[in-house]
Amino acid sequence: MIATQLTGGMEAMRESWTDDRLDDLAKRMDAGFERVDVDLRELRGEMKAGFERVDGEFRASRGEVRSEMGQLDARIGELNARFDACYRVLLKSSVSTVVALLGLIGTLTLTRV
């Protein structure tokens, strides 16, 4: 009978202890999850601000790139004009060479006759 009373008392004490411990664990877990939620909200805010800053930098860079592209287009236009001038000089010198050779052939042909 004493053993039954002791065992019954121990089980009641263990259940009470376990319930209190579980309640304490639940409270600590709730507090921990609340801290995680707060941290996540702060992190989201920081990330959003960071992305907005990077987007702003990209927008500013895009304007600079467009300006540089305009200058590059102008320089390519200048190079095209130079190539066109070189082509005209080459064409004129080729035509002049052909005319000179034809004149030489004509002269040599006429002097032999």
N, CA, C and O atoms as a GROMACS GRO file, in nm:
protein
  452
    1MET      N    1   0.082  -0.118   0.000
    1MET     CA    2   0.000   0.000   0.000
    1MET      C    3   0.088   0.126   0.000
    1MET      O    4   0.056   0.223  -0.069
    2ILE      N    5   0.192   0.124   0.074
    2ILE     CA    6   0.283   0.237   0.077
    2ILE      C    7   0.345   0.257  -0.060
    2ILE      O    8   0.360   0.370  -0.107
    3ALA      N    9   0.382   0.147  -0.124
    3ALA     CA   10   0.443   0.155  -0.256
    3ALA      C   11   0.344   0.215  -0.355
    3ALA      O   12   0.384   0.295  -0.440
    4THR      N   13   0.219   0.180  -0.346
    4THR     CA   14   0.118   0.233  -0.436
    4THR      C   15   0.102   0.382  -0.414
    4THR      O   16   0.092   0.459  -0.509
    5GLN      N   17   0.100   0.423  -0.289
    5GLN     CA   18   0.087   0.564  -0.260
    5GLN      C   19   0.209   0.642  -0.311
    5GLN      O   20   0.195   0.751  -0.367
    6LEU      N   21   0.325   0.587  -0.291
    6LEU     CA   22   0.446   0.654  -0.339
    6LEU      C   23   0.448   0.662  -0.491
    6LEU      O   24   0.482   0.766  -0.547
    7THR      N   25   0.414   0.555  -0.555
    7THR     CA   26   0.414   0.552  -0.701
    7THR      C   27   0.308   0.646  -0.756
    7THR      O   28   0.335   0.721  -0.849
    8GLY      N   29   0.193   0.644  -0.700
    8GLY     CA   30   0.087   0.734  -0.744
    8GLY      C   31   0.127   0.879  -0.725
    8GLY      O   32   0.100   0.964  -0.811
    9GLY      N   33   0.188   0.908  -0.614
    9GLY     CA   34   0.235   1.043  -0.587
    9GLY      C   35   0.344   1.086  -0.683
    9GLY      O   36   0.347   1.202  -0.725
   10MET      N   37   0.434   0.997  -0.718
   10MET     CA   38   0.542   1.027  -0.811
   10MET      C   39   0.487   1.055  -0.950
   10MET      O   40   0.532   1.148  -1.018
   11GLU      N   41   0.389   0.975  -0.993
   11GLU     CA   42   0.331   0.996  -1.125
   11GLU      C   43   0.260   1.130  -1.132
   11GLU      O   44   0.271   1.202  -1.232
   12ALA      N   45   0.188   1.164  -1.028
   12ALA     CA   46   0.120   1.294  -1.025
   12ALA      C   47   0.221   1.406  -1.026
   12ALA      O   48   0.203   1.508  -1.093
   13MET      N   49   0.330   1.387  -0.949
   13MET     CA   50   0.432   1.490  -0.946
   13MET      C   51   0.500   1.500  -1.083
   13MET      O   52   0.527   1.610  -1.130
   14ARG      N   53   0.528   1.387  -1.147
   14ARG     CA   54   0.592   1.387  -1.278
   14ARG      C   55   0.502   1.454  -1.382
   14ARG      O   56   0.550   1.534  -1.462
   15GLU      N   57   0.372   1.424  -1.383
   15GLU     CA   58   0.279   1.485  -1.478
   15GLU      C   59   0.272   1.635  -1.456
   15GLU      O   60   0.271   1.712  -1.552
   16SER      N   61   0.268   1.676  -1.330
   16SER     CA   62   0.264   1.818  -1.300
   16SER      C   63   0.393   1.885  -1.346
   16SER      O   64   0.391   1.992  -1.408
   17TRP      N   65   0.502   1.822  -1.316
   17TRP     CA   66   0.632   1.876  -1.357
   17TRP      C   67   0.640   1.883  -1.509
   17TRP      O   68   0.688   1.984  -1.563
   18THR      N   69   0.595   1.782  -1.580
   18THR     CA   70   0.600   1.779  -1.725
   18THR      C   71   0.509   1.886  -1.784
   18THR      O   72   0.548   1.954  -1.878
   19ASP      N   73   0.391   1.902  -1.731
   19ASP     CA   74   0.300   2.004  -1.781
   19ASP      C   75   0.360   2.143  -1.762
   19ASP      O   76   0.354   2.227  -1.852
   20ASP      N   77   0.419   2.168  -1.644
   20ASP     CA   78   0.481   2.298  -1.621
   20ASP      C   79   0.598   2.320  -1.716
   20ASP      O   80   0.614   2.428  -1.773
   21ARG      N   81   0.678   2.216  -1.733
   21ARG     CA   82   0.792   2.227  -1.823
   21ARG      C   83   0.747   2.250  -1.968
   21ARG      O   84   0.806   2.329  -2.041
   22LEU      N   85   0.642   2.180  -2.008
   22LEU     CA   86   0.590   2.199  -2.145
   22LEU      C   87   0.534   2.339  -2.163
   22LEU      O   88   0.552   2.401  -2.268
   23ASP      N   89   0.466   2.388  -2.062
   23ASP     CA   90   0.415   2.526  -2.069
   23ASP      C   91   0.529   2.624  -2.082
   23ASP      O   92   0.524   2.718  -2.161
   24ASP      N   93   0.635   2.602  -2.001
   24ASP     CA   94   0.753   2.688  -2.007
   24ASP      C   95   0.818   2.680  -2.145
   24ASP      O   96   0.856   2.782  -2.203
   25LEU      N   97   0.831   2.558  -2.198
   25LEU     CA   98   0.889   2.540  -2.332
   25LEU      C   99   0.805   2.609  -2.438
   25LEU      O  100   0.858   2.673  -2.528
   26ALA      N  101   0.674   2.596  -2.427
   26ALA     CA  102   0.584   2.661  -2.524
   26ALA      C  103   0.601   2.812  -2.520
   26ALA      O  104   0.604   2.878  -2.623
   27LYS      N  105   0.613   2.867  -2.399
   27LYS     CA  106   0.631   3.013  -2.386
   27LYS      C  107   0.764   3.056  -2.447
   27LYS      O  108   0.772   3.156  -2.518
   28ARG      N  109   0.870   2.978  -2.418
   28ARG     CA  110   1.002   3.012  -2.475
   28ARG      C  111   1.001   3.001  -2.628
   28ARG      O  112   1.061   3.083  -2.697
   29MET      N  113   0.932   2.899  -2.678
   29MET     CA  114   0.924   2.883  -2.825
   29MET      C  115   0.844   2.998  -2.887
   29MET      O  116   0.882   3.050  -2.992
   30ASP      N  117   0.735   3.036  -2.823
   30ASP     CA  118   0.657   3.150  -2.873
   30ASP      C  119   0.742   3.276  -2.876
   30ASP      O  120   0.738   3.351  -2.974
   31ALA      N  121   0.818   3.298  -2.770
   31ALA     CA  122   0.905   3.417  -2.764
   31ALA      C  123   1.013   3.408  -2.872
   31ALA      O  124   1.046   3.507  -2.936
   32GLY      N  125   1.067   3.288  -2.890
   32GLY     CA  126   1.170   3.271  -2.993
   32GLY      C  127   1.115   3.296  -3.132
   32GLY      O  128   1.179   3.363  -3.214
   33PHE      N  129   0.997   3.243  -3.161
   33PHE     CA  130   0.936   3.266  -3.292
   33PHE      C  131   0.902   3.413  -3.311
   33PHE      O  132   0.913   3.466  -3.422
   34GLU      N  133   0.861   3.478  -3.206
   34GLU     CA  134   0.832   3.622  -3.215
   34GLU      C  135   0.959   3.699  -3.253
   34GLU      O  136   0.955   3.789  -3.336
   35ARG      N  137   1.073   3.661  -3.190
   35ARG     CA  138   1.201   3.726  -3.224
   35ARG      C  139   1.236   3.699  -3.371
   35ARG      O  140   1.284   3.788  -3.441
   36VAL      N  141   1.214   3.577  -3.416
   36VAL     CA  142   1.243   3.542  -3.556
   36VAL      C  143   1.154   3.624  -3.649
   36VAL      O  144   1.201   3.675  -3.750
   37ASP      N  145   1.026   3.637  -3.615
   37ASP     CA  146   0.934   3.718  -3.696
   37ASP      C  147   0.982   3.863  -3.705
   37ASP      O  148   0.981   3.923  -3.812
   38VAL      N  149   1.023   3.917  -3.592
   38VAL     CA  150   1.072   4.056  -3.589
   38VAL      C  151   1.198   4.068  -3.675
   38VAL      O  152   1.212   4.161  -3.754
   39ASP      N  153   1.290   3.972  -3.658
   39ASP     CA  154   1.414   3.973  -3.736
   39ASP      C  155   1.383   3.965  -3.886
   39ASP      O  156   1.445   4.035  -3.966
   40LEU      N  157   1.289   3.879  -3.923
   40LEU     CA  158   1.253   3.866  -4.065
   40LEU      C  159   1.192   3.994  -4.119
   40LEU      O  160   1.221   4.034  -4.232
   41ARG      N  161   1.109   4.059  -4.040
   41ARG     CA  162   1.051   4.186  -4.084
   41ARG      C  163   1.160   4.291  -4.105
   41ARG      O  164   1.159   4.365  -4.203
   42GLU      N  165   1.255   4.296  -4.011
   42GLU     CA  166   1.366   4.392  -4.025
   42GLU      C  167   1.449   4.358  -4.148
   42GLU      O  168   1.489   4.448  -4.223
   43LEU      N  169   1.476   4.230  -4.168
   43LEU     CA  170   1.555   4.187  -4.283
   43LEU      C  171   1.485   4.222  -4.414
   43LEU      O  172   1.548   4.267  -4.509
   44ARG      N  173   1.354   4.200  -4.418
   44ARG     CA  174   1.279   4.236  -4.539
   44ARG      C  175   1.288   4.386  -4.566
   44ARG      O  176   1.305   4.428  -4.681
   45GLY      N  177   1.277   4.465  -4.461
   45GLY     CA  178   1.288   4.610  -4.477
   45GLY      C  179   1.426   4.650  -4.528
   45GLY      O  180   1.438   4.734  -4.616
   46GLU      N  181   1.530   4.589  -4.471
   46GLU     CA  182   1.666   4.620  -4.515
   46GLU      C  183   1.688   4.577  -4.660
   46GLU      O  184   1.749   4.649  -4.739
   47MET      N  185   1.636   4.460  -4.694
   47MET     CA  186   1.652   4.411  -4.832
   47MET      C  187   1.577   4.501  -4.930
   47MET      O  188   1.628   4.533  -5.037
   48LYS      N  189   1.457   4.542  -4.894
   48LYS     CA  190   1.378   4.628  -4.980
   48LYS      C  191   1.452   4.760  -5.003
   48LYS      O  192   1.459   4.809  -5.115
   49ALA      N  193   1.506   4.817  -4.895
   49ALA     CA  194   1.580   4.943  -4.907
   49ALA      C  195   1.705   4.922  -4.993
   49ALA      O  196   1.739   5.007  -5.075
   50GLY      N  197   1.773   4.810  -4.974
   50GLY     CA  198   1.892   4.781  -5.054
   50GLY      C  199   1.858   4.765  -5.201
   50GLY      O  200   1.929   4.818  -5.287
   51PHE      N  201   1.751   4.693  -5.231
   51PHE     CA  202   1.711   4.676  -5.371
   51PHE      C  203   1.670   4.808  -5.434
   51PHE      O  204   1.702   4.835  -5.550
   52GLU      N  205   1.601   4.892  -5.357
   52GLU     CA  206   1.564   5.023  -5.410
   52GLU      C  207   1.688   5.107  -5.440
   52GLU      O  208   1.693   5.179  -5.539
   53ARG      N  209   1.789   5.097  -5.353
   53ARG     CA  210   1.914   5.171  -5.374
   53ARG      C  211   1.985   5.120  -5.499
   53ARG      O  212   2.032   5.199  -5.581
   54VAL      N  213   1.991   4.988  -5.514
   54VAL     CA  214   2.057   4.930  -5.632
   54VAL      C  215   1.980   4.966  -5.759
   54VAL      O  216   2.041   4.998  -5.861
   55ASP      N  217   1.848   4.962  -5.753
   55ASP     CA  218   1.767   5.002  -5.869
   55ASP      C  219   1.795   5.146  -5.907
   55ASP      O  220   1.806   5.178  -6.026
   56GLY      N  221   1.807   5.233  -5.808
   56GLY     CA  222   1.840   5.373  -5.836
   56GLY      C  223   1.975   5.387  -5.901
   56GLY      O  224   1.993   5.466  -5.994
   57GLU      N  225   2.072   5.309  -5.852
   57GLU     CA  226   2.206   5.314  -5.914
   57GLU      C  227   2.201   5.265  -6.058
   57GLU      O  228   2.267   5.321  -6.145
   58PHE      N  229   2.122   5.160  -6.084
   58PHE     CA  230   2.109   5.111  -6.221
   58PHE      C  231   2.045   5.216  -6.311
   58PHE      O  232   2.087   5.234  -6.425
   59ARG      N  233   1.944   5.284  -6.259
   59ARG     CA  234   1.879   5.388  -6.340
   59ARG      C  235   1.979   5.499  -6.374
   59ARG      O  236   1.983   5.546  -6.488
   60ALA      N  237   2.059   5.539  -6.275
   60ALA     CA  238   2.160   5.642  -6.299
   60ALA      C  239   2.265   5.592  -6.398
   60ALA      O  240   2.308   5.666  -6.487
   61SER      N  241   2.306   5.468  -6.383
   61SER     CA  242   2.405   5.411  -6.474
   61SER      C  243   2.350   5.399  -6.614
   61SER      O  244   2.423   5.417  -6.712
   62ARG      N  245   2.222   5.369  -6.625
   62ARG     CA  246   2.161   5.356  -6.757
   62ARG      C  247   2.170   5.487  -6.833
   62ARG      O  248   2.196   5.487  -6.953
   63GLY      N  249   2.148   5.599  -6.765
   63GLY     CA  250   2.160   5.730  -6.828
   63GLY      C  251   2.303   5.756  -6.873
   63GLY      O  252   2.327   5.809  -6.982
   64GLU      N  253   2.399   5.719  -6.788
   64GLU     CA  254   2.539   5.737  -6.826
   64GLU      C  255   2.575   5.650  -6.946
   64GLU      O  256   2.645   5.695  -7.036
   65VAL      N  257   2.527   5.529  -6.948
   65VAL     CA  258   2.555   5.438  -7.060
   65VAL      C  259   2.494   5.492  -7.188
   65VAL      O  260   2.557   5.487  -7.293
   66ARG      N  261   2.374   5.545  -7.180
   66ARG     CA  262   2.311   5.603  -7.299
   66ARG      C  263   2.392   5.721  -7.351
   66ARG      O  264   2.408   5.737  -7.472
   67SER      N  265   2.443   5.802  -7.260
   67SER     CA  266   2.525   5.916  -7.300
   67SER      C  267   2.653   5.866  -7.369
   67SER      O  268   2.692   5.917  -7.474
   68GLU      N  269   2.716   5.767  -7.308
   68GLU     CA  270   2.837   5.710  -7.368
   68GLU      C  271   2.808   5.647  -7.503
   68GLU      O  272   2.888   5.658  -7.596
   69MET      N  273   2.694   5.582  -7.515
   69MET     CA  274   2.656   5.520  -7.644
   69MET      C  275   2.637   5.627  -7.750
   69MET      O  276   2.674   5.606  -7.866
   70GLY      N  277   2.581   5.742  -7.713
   70GLY     CA  278   2.565   5.851  -7.808
   70GLY      C  279   2.700   5.901  -7.856
   70GLY      O  280   2.719   5.928  -7.974
   71GLN      N  281   2.795   5.914  -7.763
   71GLN     CA  282   2.929   5.957  -7.802
   71GLN      C  283   2.996   5.851  -7.890
   71GLN      O  284   3.066   5.885  -7.985
   72LEU      N  285   2.974   5.726  -7.858
   72LEU     CA  286   3.032   5.618  -7.938
   72LEU      C  287   2.972   5.617  -8.078
   72LEU      O  288   3.044   5.596  -8.176
   73ASP      N  289   2.843   5.641  -8.089
   73ASP     CA  290   2.779   5.649  -8.221
   73ASP      C  291   2.840   5.762  -8.303
   73ASP      O  292   2.863   5.746  -8.423
   74ALA      N  293   2.866   5.876  -8.239
   74ALA     CA  294   2.927   5.989  -8.310
   74ALA      C  295   3.066   5.952  -8.359
   74ALA      O  296   3.104   5.985  -8.471
   75ARG      N  297   3.143   5.885  -8.275
   75ARG     CA  298   3.279   5.846  -8.316
   75ARG      C  299   3.276   5.742  -8.427
   75ARG      O  300   3.361   5.744  -8.516
   76ILE      N  301   3.180   5.652  -8.422
   76ILE     CA  302   3.167   5.553  -8.531
   76ILE      C  303   3.130   5.624  -8.661
   76ILE      O  304   3.178   5.587  -8.768
   77GLY      N  305   3.046   5.726  -8.651
   77GLY     CA  306   3.013   5.805  -8.770
   77GLY      C  307   3.138   5.871  -8.827
   77GLY      O  308   3.156   5.875  -8.949
   78GLU      N  309   3.223   5.924  -8.740
   78GLU     CA  310   3.348   5.985  -8.786
   78GLU      C  311   3.437   5.881  -8.854
   78GLU      O  312   3.498   5.908  -8.958
   79LEU      N  313   3.445   5.762  -8.797
   79LEU     CA  314   3.525   5.655  -8.859
   79LEU      C  315   3.468   5.615  -8.994
   79LEU      O  316   3.543   5.590  -9.089
   80ASN      N  317   3.337   5.608  -9.003
   80ASN     CA  318   3.275   5.576  -9.133
   80ASN      C  319   3.310   5.681  -9.237
   80ASN      O  320   3.337   5.648  -9.352
   81ALA      N  321   3.311   5.808  -9.198
   81ALA     CA  322   3.348   5.915  -9.291
   81ALA      C  323   3.493   5.900  -9.335
   81ALA      O  324   3.526   5.921  -9.452
   82ARG      N  325   3.580   5.862  -9.242
   82ARG     CA  326   3.721   5.842  -9.278
   82ARG      C  327   3.737   5.723  -9.373
   82ARG      O  328   3.812   5.731  -9.470
   83PHE      N  329   3.666   5.615  -9.346
   83PHE     CA  330   3.673   5.500  -9.436
   83PHE      C  331   3.620   5.536  -9.575
   83PHE      O  332   3.677   5.495  -9.676
   84ASP      N  333   3.513   5.614  -9.579
   84ASP     CA  334   3.461   5.659  -9.708
   84ASP      C  335   3.565   5.742  -9.782
   84ASP      O  336   3.581   5.727  -9.903
   85ALA      N  337   3.636   5.830  -9.712
   85ALA     CA  338   3.740   5.912  -9.773
   85ALA      C  339   3.854   5.824  -9.824
   85ALA      O  340   3.906   5.846  -9.933
   86CYS      N  341   3.894   5.725  -9.744
   86CYS     CA  342   3.999   5.631  -9.788
   86CYS      C  343   3.954   5.554  -9.912
   86CYS      O  344   4.033   5.532 -10.004
   87TYR      N  345   3.829   5.513  -9.913
   87TYR     CA  346   3.776   5.441 -10.029
   87TYR      C  347   3.781   5.529 -10.154
   87TYR      O  348   3.818   5.482 -10.262
   88ARG      N  349   3.743   5.656 -10.141
   88ARG     CA  350   3.747   5.747 -10.256
   88ARG      C  351   3.891   5.766 -10.307
   88ARG      O  352   3.916   5.769 -10.427
   89VAL      N  353   3.985   5.781 -10.212
   89VAL     CA  354   4.126   5.798 -10.251
   89VAL      C  355   4.174   5.672 -10.321
   89VAL      O  356   4.241   5.681 -10.425
   90LEU      N  357   4.143   5.556 -10.268
   90LEU     CA  358   4.183   5.430 -10.330
   90LEU      C  359   4.120   5.414 -10.467
   90LEU      O  360   4.187   5.370 -10.561
   91LEU      N  361   3.994   5.448 -10.481
   91LEU     CA  362   3.926   5.439 -10.610
   91LEU      C  363   3.989   5.535 -10.711
   91LEU      O  364   4.012   5.496 -10.826
   92LYS      N  365   4.015   5.658 -10.670
   92LYS     CA  366   4.077   5.756 -10.760
   92LYS      C  367   4.216   5.712 -10.802
   92LYS      O  368   4.254   5.725 -10.919
   93SER      N  369   4.294   5.659 -10.706
   93SER     CA  370   4.430   5.616 -10.741
   93SER      C  371   4.425   5.493 -10.832
   93SER      O  372   4.509   5.479 -10.920
   94SER      N  373   4.329   5.405 -10.812
   94SER     CA  374   4.315   5.288 -10.899
   94SER      C  375   4.276   5.330 -11.040
   94SER      O  376   4.332   5.281 -11.138
   95VAL      N  377   4.181   5.421 -11.050
   95VAL     CA  378   4.139   5.470 -11.183
   95VAL      C  379   4.257   5.542 -11.249
   95VAL      O  380   4.280   5.524 -11.369
   96SER      N  381   4.330   5.621 -11.174
   96SER     CA  382   4.446   5.692 -11.230
   96SER      C  383   4.551   5.592 -11.278
   96SER      O  384   4.611   5.613 -11.384
   97THR      N  385   4.575   5.488 -11.204
   97THR     CA  386   4.672   5.386 -11.244
   97THR      C  387   4.627   5.316 -11.371
   97THR      O  388   4.708   5.294 -11.461
   98VAL      N  389   4.500   5.281 -11.381
   98VAL     CA  390   4.448   5.215 -11.502
   98VAL      C  391   4.461   5.308 -11.621
   98VAL      O  392   4.504   5.265 -11.728
   99VAL      N  393   4.425   5.435 -11.605
   99VAL     CA  394   4.434   5.532 -11.715
   99VAL      C  395   4.581   5.548 -11.758
   99VAL      O  396   4.610   5.556 -11.877
  100ALA      N  397   4.672   5.554 -11.661
  100ALA     CA  398   4.815   5.568 -11.692
  100ALA      C  399   4.866   5.446 -11.768
  100ALA      O  400   4.941   5.459 -11.865
  101LEU      N  401   4.825   5.327 -11.724
  101LEU     CA  402   4.866   5.205 -11.794
  101LEU      C  403   4.809   5.200 -11.936
  101LEU      O  404   4.878   5.161 -12.030
  102LEU      N  405   4.684   5.241 -11.951
  102LEU     CA  406   4.624   5.244 -12.086
  102LEU      C  407   4.698   5.345 -12.174
  102LEU      O  408   4.722   5.320 -12.292
  103GLY      N  409   4.734   5.458 -12.117
  103GLY     CA  410   4.811   5.559 -12.193
  103GLY      C  411   4.946   5.504 -12.232
  103GLY      O  412   4.992   5.527 -12.344
  104LEU      N  413   5.012   5.433 -12.142
  104LEU     CA  414   5.142   5.375 -12.173
  104LEU      C  415   5.131   5.270 -12.281
  104LEU      O  416   5.212   5.265 -12.373
  105ILE      N  417   5.031   5.186 -12.271
  105ILE     CA  418   5.008   5.083 -12.375
  105ILE      C  419   4.979   5.150 -12.508
  105ILE      O  420   5.030   5.108 -12.612
  106GLY      N  421   4.898   5.252 -12.507
  106GLY     CA  422   4.865   5.324 -12.632
  106GLY      C  423   4.989   5.388 -12.690
  106GLY      O  424   5.011   5.382 -12.811
  107THR      N  425   5.069   5.448 -12.607
  107THR     CA  426   5.191   5.516 -12.654
  107THR      C  427   5.286   5.414 -12.713
  107THR      O  428   5.342   5.437 -12.821
  108LEU      N  429   5.307   5.300 -12.644
  108LEU     CA  430   5.395   5.197 -12.695
  108LEU      C  431   5.342   5.138 -12.825
  108LEU      O  432   5.420   5.105 -12.914
  109THR      N  433   5.214   5.125 -12.837
  109THR     CA  434   5.156   5.070 -12.959
  109THR      C  435   5.174   5.169 -13.075
  109THR      O  436   5.206   5.128 -13.186
  110LEU      N  437   5.155   5.297 -13.049
  110LEU     CA  438   5.166   5.396 -13.156
  110LEU      C  439   5.312   5.419 -13.200
  110LEU      O  440   5.339   5.446 -13.316
  111THR      N  441   5.403   5.407 -13.106
  111THR     CA  442   5.544   5.427 -13.142
  111THR      C  443   5.600   5.310 -13.220
  111THR      O  444   5.701   5.331 -13.288
  112ARG      N  445   5.547   5.195 -13.218
  112ARG     CA  446   5.593   5.080 -13.292
  112ARG      C  447   5.543   5.085 -13.435
  112ARG      O  448   5.603   5.025 -13.524
  113VAL      N  449   5.442   5.150 -13.457
  113VAL     CA  450   5.384   5.152 -13.592
  113VAL      C  451   5.466   5.230 -13.685
  113VAL      O  452   5.432   5.242 -13.803
   0.00000   0.00000   0.00000
